[in-house]
């Protein structure tokens, strides 16, 4: 059986690249604009089998600076009082320049902007039954965000889990219309923040799908179900059908495992940083003690 590191390699990769220096190295060919929990990890696997390096939310774990830039993009779009300039082609190239396709949030929140920024890219919308999507989304994304260990991990690791929590909070507020103040009480059996998120989830999901259909030219859009397999996807993208089965990723288990690993890795990184900072102090104290004993 594959190890956690083999199943989720992004969590253990640490790059420190300023995304604002990134330029587009491959053409953007596919925009998969379904919300999280519509098979986005399966779409990533399928598109990569077709030879398209694909950006997904998990990709940001490799380079946490990307999370900060996505947070800026979200703020610029959804918070007019922020004074930030909405992102365009140049900024999206900064965020997505190494990838020929993208799937999952927060990229899916910018469907209209990405359709305009990449006029040659084809758009795939994976539609899932609303009730089935809701059950999966609440079980993983919302309940995972309510994990009581997340706030402490975000506090001690602001550059990684702190950025992740900020982005999650932005999406809940700006996209799902959560107005309740997120405070300590949300993590001790009283969860009004997360309850409101759940109440607004279905209508937000349906509105997003309709929005993608509305802003995408019909000849560039494929309404896709994962159950359809390679046939319609390959025909739409003008790609040969691979000689391997269409991938099936158990996203619920994968996401739940990722959350636990993110938290564990966050604490590990924090302990390592703390140890590195303490070593000089300990050496100094030992030196002082030796000098004191000598004299």
C-alpha positions in Angstrom: 0.0 0.0 0.0 1.3 3.5 -0.9 2.5 5.7 1.9 0.9 9.0 2.9 3.8 10.8 1.2 3.2 8.8 -2.0 -0.6 9.4 -2.0 -0.3 13.1 -1.2 3.2 14.3 -2.4 2.1 18.0 -2.6 1.9 18.3 1.1 5.6 17.4 1.6 7.0 19.6 -1.2 8.2 23.0 -0.1 8.9 25.6 -2.7 9.4 29.3 -2.0 8.6 30.9 -5.3 7.1 34.3 -5.7 4.2 33.7 -8.1 4.4 37.2 -9.3 7.6 36.3 -11.1 5.9 33.3 -12.9 5.2 33.5 -16.6 3.1 31.3 -18.8 5.2 28.4 -20.1 2.4 26.3 -21.7 -0.9 27.3 -23.3 -4.0 27.2 -21.2 -6.2 24.6 -22.9 -8.9 23.5 -20.4 -10.9 25.3 -17.7 -12.7 22.8 -15.5 -15.1 25.1 -13.6 -17.0 22.8 -11.3 -17.0 23.5 -7.6 -15.0 21.4 -5.2 -16.6 18.0 -4.6 -17.8 17.6 -8.2 -14.9 15.3 -9.1 -12.2 17.8 -9.4 -9.4 15.4 -8.3 -10.7 12.9 -10.8 -10.7 15.6 -13.5 -7.1 16.5 -12.6 -6.1 12.8 -12.9 -8.0 12.5 -16.2 -6.6 15.7 -17.8 -3.1 14.7 -16.8 -3.5 11.3 -18.5 -4.4 13.3 -21.6 -1.1 15.1 -21.3 -2.3 18.3 -19.7 -0.5 19.4 -16.5 -3.4 20.5 -14.3 -3.7 23.0 -11.4 -5.8 22.0 -8.5 -6.3 23.4 -5.0 -3.8 20.9 -3.7 -1.2 22.4 -5.9 -1.0 25.4 -3.7 0.4 23.2 -0.9 3.7 23.0 -2.8 4.1 26.8 -2.8 2.1 28.6 0.0 2.9 32.0 -1.5 0.3 31.1 -4.2 -2.4 31.0 -1.5 -1.6 34.6 -0.5 -2.0 35.7 -4.2 -5.3 33.8 -4.6 -6.5 35.5 -1.4 -5.7 38.8 -3.0 -7.6 37.8 -6.1 -10.7 36.8 -4.1 -10.5 40.1 -2.1 -10.2 42.1 -5.3 -13.3 40.4 -6.9 -15.7 40.1 -4.0 -14.8 43.0 -1.7 -15.2 46.3 -3.6 -14.1 48.2 -0.5 -10.7 46.5 -0.6 -9.4 48.9 -3.2 -7.6 46.1 -5.0 -7.5 45.8 -8.8 -9.4 42.8 -10.2 -7.1 40.2 -11.7 -6.7 39.8 -15.5 -4.6 37.7 -17.9 -1.3 38.8 -16.5 -2.2 37.9 -12.9 -3.8 34.6 -13.8 -0.7 33.7 -15.7 1.2 34.4 -12.5 -1.1 31.9 -10.7 -1.6 29.3 -13.4 1.3 29.8 -15.8 2.9 26.3 -15.4 -0.4 24.5 -16.1 -2.4 23.7 -19.2 -5.6 23.1 -17.3 -7.1 24.1 -14.0 -9.8 22.6 -11.8 -11.3 23.1 -8.3 -11.6 26.2 -6.2 -10.5 29.0 -6.0 -10.0 29.0 -9.7 -13.6 28.0 -10.3 -14.7 31.2 -8.6 -13.3 33.1 -11.5 -15.0 31.3 -14.3 -16.1 34.5 -16.1 -12.6 36.1 -15.8 -10.8 32.9 -16.9 -13.1 32.4 -19.9 -12.3 36.0 -21.0 -8.6 35.7 -20.2 -8.1 32.5 -22.1 -10.4 32.8 -25.2 -8.8 29.6 -26.8 -9.4 27.4 -23.8 -12.3 25.0 -23.7 -14.5 24.9 -20.6 -15.7 21.7 -18.9 -18.5 21.9 -16.2 -18.9 18.7 -14.2 -22.4 18.7 -12.9 -23.4 16.6 -9.9 -26.8 16.0 -8.4 -27.2 18.8 -5.9 -28.1 16.6 -2.9 -25.2 14.3 -3.5 -22.8 17.2 -3.9 -24.2 18.8 -0.7 -23.6 15.6 1.3 -20.1 15.4 0.1 -19.2 19.1 0.4 -20.5 19.4 3.9 -18.8 16.2 5.0 -15.4 17.2 3.8 -15.0 21.0 3.1 -17.3 22.5 5.8 -16.9 19.9 8.5 -13.2 19.7 7.7 -12.9 23.4 8.2 -14.6 23.1 11.6 -11.9 20.7 12.8 -11.0 22.1 16.3 -7.3 21.6 15.6 -7.4 23.9 12.6 -7.4 27.3 14.4 -4.4 26.4 16.5 -2.5 25.0 13.5 -3.3 28.2 11.6 -2.1 30.3 14.5 1.3 28.6 14.9 1.8 28.2 11.1 0.5 31.5 9.6 2.4 31.0 6.3 0.8 27.7 5.4 -2.4 26.7 7.4 -3.0 30.3 8.3 -3.2 31.2 4.6 -5.4 28.1 4.0 -7.8 29.1 6.7 -7.9 32.7 5.4 -8.9 31.5 2.0 -11.5 29.2 3.4 -13.0 32.0 5.4 -13.0 34.3 2.4 -14.9 31.7 0.3 -17.5 31.1 3.1 -18.1 34.8 3.4 -17.9 36.2 -0.1 -19.2 33.2 -2.1 -21.5 31.4 0.3 -22.8 34.5 2.0 -21.8 33.6 5.5 -22.3 36.7 7.7 -21.9 35.2 11.2 -18.7 36.2 13.0 -16.3 33.3 13.2 -15.1 33.2 16.8 -14.0 30.7 19.4 -17.6 29.7 20.1 -17.8 28.2 16.7 -15.5 25.3 17.8 -17.2 24.2 20.9 -20.5 22.5 19.9 -22.0 25.8 18.8 -21.2 26.3 15.2 -23.4 29.2 13.7 -20.7 30.1 11.2 -20.6 26.6 9.7 -24.4 26.1 10.1 -25.0 29.2 8.0 -22.5 28.0 5.4 -24.4 24.7 5.1 -27.8 26.5 4.8 -26.5 28.6 1.8 -24.6 25.8 0.1 -27.2 24.3 -2.2 -28.4 27.6 -3.7 -24.8 28.8 -4.1 -23.9 25.6 -5.9 -26.8 25.8 -8.3 -26.2 29.5 -9.0 -22.6 28.8 -9.8 -23.4 26.2 -12.4 -25.9 28.5 -14.1 -23.3 31.3 -14.1 -20.7 29.1 -15.9 -23.3 28.2 -18.5 -24.3 31.9 -19.0 -20.7 33.3 -19.3 -19.3 30.6 -21.6 -19.9 30.5 -25.3 -21.9 27.3 -26.2 -19.2 26.1 -28.6 -16.6 26.2 -25.9 -18.6 24.4 -23.1 -19.0 20.7 -22.3 -21.5 19.7 -19.6 -19.8 16.6 -18.4 -20.6 13.8 -16.0 -17.7 11.6 -14.7 -19.9 8.6 -15.4 -19.6 9.4 -19.1 -15.9 8.5 -19.1 -13.4 9.2 -21.8 -15.7 9.4 -24.9 -17.3 12.9 -24.7 -14.4 14.4 -22.9 -11.8 13.3 -25.5 -14.1 14.2 -28.4 -14.6 17.7 -27.0 -10.9 18.2 -26.4 -9.9 16.6 -29.7 -7.7 14.1 -27.8 -7.3 10.3 -28.6 -9.0 8.0 -26.1 -6.4 6.6 -23.7 -5.9 2.9 -23.4 -6.4 3.0 -19.7 -9.6 3.2 -17.7 -11.1 6.6 -16.8 -9.7 7.4 -13.3 -11.9 7.2 -10.2 -10.6 9.1 -7.2 -12.3 8.6 -3.9 -12.3 12.3 -3.1 -14.0 12.1 0.2 -11.4 9.8 1.8 -8.6 11.7 0.0 -9.8 15.1 1.3 -10.3 13.8 4.9 -6.8 12.3 4.9 -5.3 15.5 3.4 -6.8 17.6 6.2 -5.3 15.4 8.9 -1.9 15.4 7.1 -2.0 19.2 6.5 -2.5 19.7 10.3 0.2 17.2 11.2 2.7 18.7 8.8 1.9 22.2 10.0 2.7 21.2 13.6 5.9 19.5 12.4 7.1 22.5 10.5 6.4 24.7 13.5 8.4 22.5 15.8 11.3 22.4 13.4 11.3 26.2 13.1 11.1 26.5 16.9 14.0 24.1 17.4 16.1 26.0 14.9 15.4 29.3 16.7 16.2 27.7 20.1 19.5 26.1 19.1 21.5 29.4 19.0 20.0 30.4 22.4 20.9 27.0 23.9 24.5 27.3 22.5 24.8 30.8 23.9 23.6 29.7 27.3 26.0 26.8 27.4 28.9 29.1 26.3 28.0 31.5 29.1 27.9 28.7 31.6 31.2 27.4 30.5 32.8 30.8 30.7 31.3 31.3 34.1 32.6 28.0 35.3 36.1 28.7 33.9 36.3 32.0 35.7 
